[in-house]
Amino acid sequence: MTRTKQIFDRYQKTHWIDLWSSHYEVWSLFCFLQKCCDVLVIIFYRQKMGQGLNDLSFQDLRNP
């Protein structure tokens, strides 16, 4: 019984290509962007709750 991964591995070996590298790069970039968004959401949430206001200017504090 041949598994799907074994078929892909055999194909990669015979054609000298890497099928997973581009897929990995896309997911790596997606994860990086997701982490950046998470950090921004955490900062925004803390500011809304009144925490972490030390880094804001007076203008930033005046504008809702």
Phi, psi and omega in degrees: 000126182259131178273161181298318180299321179296323178295314179296319178297317178297318178298317179298319181293320183284330183257000177056044176231160178246108182286336189267344185295315179293322178297318179295319180297318180296314181291327177295316177295318178300316180295319178298314180294323178295319178295321177297317178297320179299317179297317180295321178295318179297316179298314180298317180297316180296321178294320178295328180274359177094005178261153174068034180271356183296329184276354183271148176277172179298321179297318179296324180288330180285324183277129180286000000 
